[in-house]
Every structure is written in structure tokens, then in C-alpha cells.
Amino acid sequence: MTLNGATAVLVVPEAEAWVKARMAARDTAHLVNAPSNPPGWSAGKLGEWYPDILGTDGKLTVATSKPYWQPEWLAQHDRLLAAMAAMPDCVPLVITGDLHATAEGRILASGNADFSRRSVIAALPSAFGTSAGGWASDFRGVGPLVSNHLQMEEAVRPIEENGFSLLDLTPEAITIR
């Protein structure tokens, strides 16, 4: 993560270039992106892709500037999602567990990028370490919410429970349970 204004990134440029080249390759049946920073949902924290911050009403807002947040982080996010949506022979899937929840949704648009014809599937696979009372949202003050920057259909809204996900990858399909 860098805070360099026009060159700020969450993923170093060399890694971004490698990931985008790998997603453009045609030599694999499935490619699952698993970054530490989840696309789709936000809790208004500093180190997230999105400009959303927790408002006084307990909802995410972009009406207030997020301290230290860098617009280039979001530009990089949109480049990576565009590369996922453009993968020639793979399901555009990203799985990450940083928000300590289980969820699944389809990102239909991000800023000016329209993914409605080939949506990016985002999944939160759950995590160990969530208390019965919802540890993560108790600590943050908000559960995972869809960023204001996105258009997203949530098939499974975030559920904060201990758990895990199983991914079955066969040559024909990916199944998440």
C-alpha cells in the first residue's frame, strides 16, 4: 500500500501487471483471484479500495472524505475488475475473507466500468474468529456493506458467523459451498 498520490497503489505495479497477464492467458480452465483486500464490500476502513467511510448514521457514505484514502487505489481496483471480467475462458471469480463474513454477489458495474454482460463474482468465504455476537461488526461499528462505488447484486448478504467455504473445481465448473 502506498500513499503517493497519482502513483498510489494497493498492489505493486509489477504484481498488477503479472496478475492481469495471467488473467488474459488462455492456458487454464479456472483462475481464482484471492487478494487480501475484498472487492464488493466495505466497512469504511482506511486500507480498502473504496472511498466509503462510516457516516454518523451508521451507513457508508462518500459525502465525507476518508482520511488518507487515495483515488488511485480505486482506479487500480477498477483495472483489476475489468481484467477479471475480460478473462477469455474463465469464470471471473474473486474470493477473500478479510471482512470475517460469508457472502456472495455479482459486481455489475464499478464506477464507469459496466460488467452487466459478464459480472465479476465476489465471495467472502467466512473466517474463524467471529464471535456469536458478530465480532467484526462489533469492533468496526458496521458489518460489510456494498460500496457506494458499485452496482452489485448480493445473492448472499454478509453473515458474520464462524465457518469455512469449500470450493470444488472440476474442468467444467466451480462450485462454492
VENDAKA-V230953 format. One record per helix or strand. SS is the DSSP state (A for helix, B for strand). FROM is the first residue (numbers start at 1). TO is the last residue. If there is no record, write none. Layout:
((SS FROM TO) (SS FROM TO))
This chain:
((A 5 7) (A 13 24) (B 32 33) (B 41 42) (B 53 54) (B 60 61) (A 71 85) (B 93 95) (B 102 110) (B 113 114) (B 120 125) (B 127 127) (A 135 140) (B 145 146) (B 150 159) (B 162 162) (B 167 169) (B 174 176))
